[in-house]
Amino acid sequence: MVDTPHPNRSAEAGAPMPRTSRLTALLHRSEALRGYLLMAPTLLIMTLGIAIPFLILVAMSTWTRDGFGFDTTPTINNYLRVWTEPVFGALMTRSFWISGVATVATVILCYPMAYYVAFHVHRRKMLWIILMTLPFWTSYLLRVFAWKVILGYEGVINSGLMSLGFIEQPLEFLLYSQEAVIITLAHAWAAFAILPIYVSLEKIDRSLLEAATDLGDGPVRRFLRVTLPLSMPGVIAASFLIFIPTTGDYITPALLGGPDGAMIGNFIQLQFGPVNNWPMGATLAIVLMFWITAVALAFLFLTRALRERLT
């Protein structure tokens, strides 16, 4: 009886593997590739949603306003104007100052709350988290108006202090000032600081804290050497989530800032709105994104160096 070769033996002997089979084998071997393929549609949409508007802004920033229209001849005059005129630098510096102070204040105020829930609440933690974030379920605009009522000349603070006899006239610096903008931003974005800090603290291995205690560290030294460095990823994430959007905020400065509390976002909104100078607005938006990226990278470098020093 003649032995007939199996149909698959020729492929096993040296025939090239089909392309689909090679792709399947590669997917089985690489978990990262499977993850990227699953995220591919979302990443594609997000990339297009970010890249296309950014390219439009870059192109528009090279235009100039010509009467009621735009001259599309490429030029860098808008960038030179932003670099040379002091008003733009002053607005940018004020924006970063207000946003930076609001970010630091928010993280400092929210860290103890997240720490308490992570280390001292043993039952119904989800209920505590919901209660802490419950005030932020309301509209951002309503919360801004609420702070306008609280800080107003006849608001809760001034009325209370006058009724108690501490002041004779309303405190004028509470409203339409940088302080009012910082207070409102710190409250409005608190939920974005509590959650990442809490998650970072919750992941800390409690045996590390016990080991630090056994080695003679007190509560303060144990916090500085173990808890704080290990929770820095949450602190960094919270700082980014607050600093980046608040730098370009224009609603809060418009309602509570007044002339001294105006930020770069207000000027950008004016360029795209009443002034009708879209090229300058696009230029300011590009410059703002550049400086935010630079500040964020510098902050990331400093926090990493601080974390290495603490550990």
C-alpha positions as CSV (number, residue, x, y, z in Angstrom):
1,M,0.0,0.0,0.0
2,V,1.4,3.4,-1.1
3,D,1.7,5.9,1.7
4,T,0.1,9.2,0.5
5,P,1.4,12.4,2.1
6,H,-0.8,14.3,4.5
7,P,-2.1,17.5,3.0
8,N,-0.6,19.6,5.8
9,R,2.8,17.9,5.7
10,S,4.0,20.0,2.9
11,A,3.2,23.2,4.7
12,E,5.0,21.9,7.8
13,A,8.0,20.9,5.7
14,G,8.8,24.3,4.5
15,A,5.9,26.2,2.9
16,P,5.4,29.7,4.3
17,M,2.8,30.2,6.9
18,P,-0.3,32.1,5.8
19,R,-0.4,35.8,6.7
20,T,-3.5,35.4,8.8
21,S,-1.9,32.5,10.7
22,R,1.2,34.6,11.4
23,L,-0.9,37.5,12.6
24,T,-2.9,35.1,14.9
25,A,0.3,33.7,16.3
26,L,1.7,37.2,16.9
27,L,-1.4,38.2,18.7
28,H,-1.3,35.2,20.9
29,R,2.3,36.0,21.8
30,S,2.0,39.7,22.4
31,E,-0.4,40.9,25.0
32,A,0.6,44.5,24.3
33,L,-0.4,44.2,20.7
34,R,-3.8,42.8,21.6
35,G,-4.3,45.8,23.9
36,Y,-3.4,48.3,21.2
37,L,-5.7,46.7,18.7
38,L,-8.6,46.8,21.2
39,M,-7.9,50.5,21.8
40,A,-7.2,51.3,18.1
41,P,-10.6,52.7,17.3
42,T,-10.7,55.0,20.4
43,L,-7.1,56.1,19.8
44,L,-7.8,56.9,16.2
45,I,-10.8,59.0,17.1
46,M,-9.0,60.8,19.9
47,T,-5.9,61.4,17.6
48,L,-8.1,62.8,14.8
49,G,-10.1,64.9,17.3
50,I,-6.9,66.4,18.7
51,A,-4.7,66.6,15.7
52,I,-7.2,68.1,13.2
53,P,-8.2,71.1,15.5
54,F,-4.6,71.6,16.4
55,L,-3.5,71.8,12.8
56,I,-6.3,74.2,12.1
57,L,-5.1,76.4,14.9
58,V,-1.5,76.3,13.7
59,A,-2.6,77.3,10.2
60,M,-4.9,80.0,11.4
61,S,-2.2,81.5,13.7
62,T,-0.2,82.3,10.6
63,W,-3.0,84.4,9.2
64,T,-3.7,88.1,9.8
65,R,-7.0,90.0,10.1
66,D,-7.8,92.1,7.1
67,G,-10.9,94.2,7.9
68,F,-13.8,91.9,8.4
69,G,-11.9,89.0,6.8
70,F,-8.6,87.2,7.1
71,D,-5.4,87.4,5.0
72,T,-4.3,83.7,4.6
73,T,-0.7,84.6,3.6
74,P,1.5,82.8,6.1
75,T,3.3,85.0,8.5
76,I,4.8,84.9,12.0
77,N,3.8,88.5,12.9
78,N,1.3,87.3,15.5
79,Y,3.9,85.3,17.3
80,L,6.3,88.3,17.2
81,R,3.6,90.4,18.6
82,V,2.9,88.0,21.5
83,W,6.6,87.9,22.3
84,T,7.2,91.6,22.2
85,E,4.1,93.2,23.7
86,P,4.2,93.2,27.5
87,V,0.4,92.8,27.9
88,F,0.5,89.2,26.7
89,G,3.4,88.3,29.0
90,A,1.6,89.8,31.9
91,L,-1.6,87.9,31.2
92,M,0.3,84.7,30.8
93,T,2.2,85.2,34.0
94,R,-1.0,86.0,35.9
95,S,-2.7,83.0,34.5
96,F,0.1,80.6,35.6
97,W,0.3,82.3,39.0
98,I,-3.5,82.0,39.7
99,S,-3.7,78.4,38.3
100,G,-0.5,77.4,40.2
101,V,-1.8,78.7,43.6
102,A,-5.2,77.2,43.0
103,T,-3.6,73.8,42.2
104,V,-1.4,73.9,45.3
105,A,-4.3,75.0,47.5
106,T,-6.6,72.3,46.1
107,V,-4.0,69.5,46.6
108,I,-3.2,70.6,50.1
109,L,-6.8,70.8,51.1
110,C,-7.8,67.5,49.5
111,Y,-4.9,65.4,50.6
112,P,-6.1,65.1,54.2
113,M,-9.6,64.1,53.1
114,A,-8.3,61.4,50.8
115,Y,-5.8,60.3,53.5
116,Y,-8.5,59.9,56.1
117,V,-10.8,57.9,53.8
118,A,-8.0,55.6,52.7
119,F,-6.5,54.9,56.1
120,H,-9.2,55.5,58.7
121,V,-12.4,54.6,57.1
122,H,-12.8,50.8,57.1
123,R,-16.5,50.4,56.2
124,R,-18.6,52.0,53.4
125,K,-15.7,53.8,51.8
126,M,-17.7,54.2,48.6
127,L,-20.4,56.1,50.6
128,W,-17.7,58.5,51.9
129,I,-16.4,59.1,48.4
130,I,-19.9,59.8,47.1
131,L,-20.5,62.3,49.9
132,M,-17.2,64.1,49.2
133,T,-18.0,64.4,45.5
134,L,-21.7,65.1,46.0
135,P,-21.3,69.0,45.9
136,F,-19.6,68.7,42.5
137,W,-22.6,67.0,40.9
138,T,-24.1,70.4,40.3
139,S,-23.3,72.7,37.4
140,Y,-19.9,74.4,37.3
141,L,-21.6,77.6,36.5
142,L,-24.0,77.4,39.4
143,R,-21.1,76.8,41.8
144,V,-19.3,79.9,40.4
145,F,-22.5,82.0,40.9
146,A,-22.8,80.6,44.5
147,W,-19.3,81.8,45.3
148,K,-20.2,85.2,43.8
149,V,-23.0,85.4,46.3
150,I,-20.8,84.2,49.2
151,L,-18.0,86.7,48.4
152,G,-20.2,89.6,47.4
153,Y,-20.4,93.0,49.1
154,E,-23.6,91.9,50.7
155,G,-22.8,88.2,50.7
156,V,-22.6,85.7,53.5
157,I,-19.1,86.5,54.6
158,N,-19.5,90.3,54.7
159,S,-23.0,90.1,56.3
160,G,-21.8,87.7,58.9
161,L,-18.7,89.8,59.9
162,M,-20.7,93.0,60.0
163,S,-23.5,91.4,62.1
164,L,-20.8,90.2,64.6
165,G,-19.2,93.6,64.7
166,F,-15.8,92.6,63.3
167,I,-16.0,95.1,60.4
168,E,-18.0,98.3,59.8
169,Q,-17.9,98.2,55.9
170,P,-17.9,95.3,53.5
171,L,-14.5,93.9,52.5
172,E,-14.0,94.9,48.9
173,F,-11.1,92.6,48.2
174,L,-13.2,89.4,48.5
175,L,-14.9,89.9,45.1
176,Y,-13.5,90.8,41.7
177,S,-9.9,89.9,42.7
178,Q,-7.4,87.2,42.2
179,E,-8.2,85.8,45.6
180,A,-11.8,85.2,44.6
181,V,-10.7,83.4,41.4
182,I,-8.3,81.2,43.4
183,I,-10.9,80.3,46.0
184,T,-13.5,79.4,43.4
185,L,-11.1,77.4,41.3
186,A,-9.9,75.5,44.3
187,H,-13.4,74.5,45.3
188,A,-14.6,73.8,41.7
189,W,-11.8,71.4,40.9
190,A,-11.5,69.7,44.3
191,A,-13.1,66.4,43.2
192,F,-10.5,66.0,40.5
193,A,-7.8,66.1,43.3
194,I,-9.6,63.9,45.8
195,L,-10.1,60.8,43.6
196,P,-6.6,60.3,42.2
197,I,-4.9,61.0,45.6
198,Y,-7.3,58.5,47.2
199,V,-6.6,55.8,44.7
200,S,-2.8,56.3,45.1
201,L,-3.1,56.1,48.9
202,E,-5.4,53.1,48.8
203,K,-2.8,51.1,46.8
204,I,0.0,51.6,49.4
205,D,1.0,48.3,51.0
206,R,0.2,48.6,54.7
207,S,3.0,46.2,55.5
208,L,5.5,48.9,54.4
209,L,4.0,51.2,57.1
210,E,4.3,48.5,59.7
211,A,7.9,47.9,58.7
212,A,8.7,51.6,59.0
213,T,7.1,51.6,62.5
214,D,9.1,48.6,63.5
215,L,12.3,50.3,62.4
216,G,11.6,53.2,64.7
217,D,9.9,55.8,62.5
218,G,7.3,58.0,64.1
219,P,4.1,59.1,62.4
220,V,5.6,62.1,60.8
221,R,8.8,60.5,59.6
222,R,6.9,57.4,58.4
223,F,4.6,59.7,56.4
224,L,7.5,61.6,54.8
225,R,9.5,58.5,54.0
226,V,6.8,56.1,53.0
227,T,3.3,57.4,52.5
228,L,4.1,60.7,50.7
229,P,6.6,59.3,48.2
230,L,4.3,56.3,47.3
231,S,1.3,58.7,46.9
232,M,3.2,61.1,44.6
233,P,1.7,59.5,41.4
234,G,-1.8,60.5,42.7
235,V,-0.6,64.0,43.7
236,I,1.0,64.5,40.2
237,A,-2.1,63.3,38.4
238,A,-4.3,65.6,40.5
239,S,-2.0,68.5,39.9
240,F,-2.1,68.0,36.1
241,L,-5.9,67.5,36.2
242,I,-6.3,70.9,37.9
243,F,-3.4,73.0,36.5
244,I,-4.0,72.3,32.8
245,P,-7.7,73.3,32.5
246,T,-7.6,76.1,35.1
247,T,-4.9,77.9,33.2
248,G,-7.2,78.5,30.3
249,D,-10.4,79.0,32.3
250,Y,-12.3,82.1,31.4
251,I,-15.7,81.7,33.1
252,T,-14.5,82.1,36.7
253,P,-12.2,85.1,36.0
254,A,-15.0,86.7,33.9
255,L,-17.5,86.5,36.8
256,L,-15.3,86.9,39.8
257,G,-12.0,88.2,38.7
258,G,-12.6,91.7,37.5
259,P,-9.8,93.7,35.9
260,D,-7.2,92.3,38.3
261,G,-8.3,88.7,38.0
262,A,-8.5,88.5,34.2
263,M,-6.6,85.6,32.7
264,I,-5.3,84.6,29.3
265,G,-8.4,82.6,28.6
266,N,-10.5,85.7,28.8
267,F,-8.3,87.4,26.2
268,I,-8.5,84.4,23.9
269,Q,-12.3,84.4,24.2
270,L,-12.4,88.1,23.3
271,Q,-10.3,87.4,20.2
272,F,-12.6,84.7,18.9
273,G,-15.7,86.7,20.0
274,P,-16.2,90.5,20.0
275,V,-12.8,91.4,18.6
276,N,-13.1,89.0,15.7
277,N,-9.4,88.4,15.5
278,W,-9.2,84.7,15.1
279,P,-5.6,84.5,14.0
280,M,-4.5,86.2,17.2
281,G,-6.7,84.0,19.3
282,A,-5.2,80.9,17.6
283,T,-1.7,82.2,18.2
284,L,-2.4,82.8,21.9
285,A,-3.9,79.3,22.2
286,I,-0.8,77.7,20.6
287,V,1.5,79.7,22.9
288,L,-0.6,78.8,25.9
289,M,-0.4,75.1,25.0
290,F,3.4,75.4,24.6
291,W,3.9,77.0,27.9
292,I,1.6,74.6,29.7
293,T,3.5,71.7,28.3
294,A,6.8,73.2,29.4
295,V,5.6,73.9,32.9
296,A,4.1,70.4,33.2
297,L,7.3,68.7,32.1
298,A,9.3,70.9,34.5
299,F,6.9,70.0,37.3
300,L,7.2,66.3,36.5
301,F,11.0,66.5,36.6
302,L,11.0,68.3,39.9
303,T,8.5,65.9,41.5
304,R,10.5,62.9,40.3
305,A,13.7,64.4,41.7
306,L,11.9,65.1,45.0
307,R,10.5,61.6,45.2
308,E,13.9,60.1,44.6
309,R,15.3,62.2,47.4
310,L,12.5,61.3,49.8
311,T,13.0,57.6,49.2
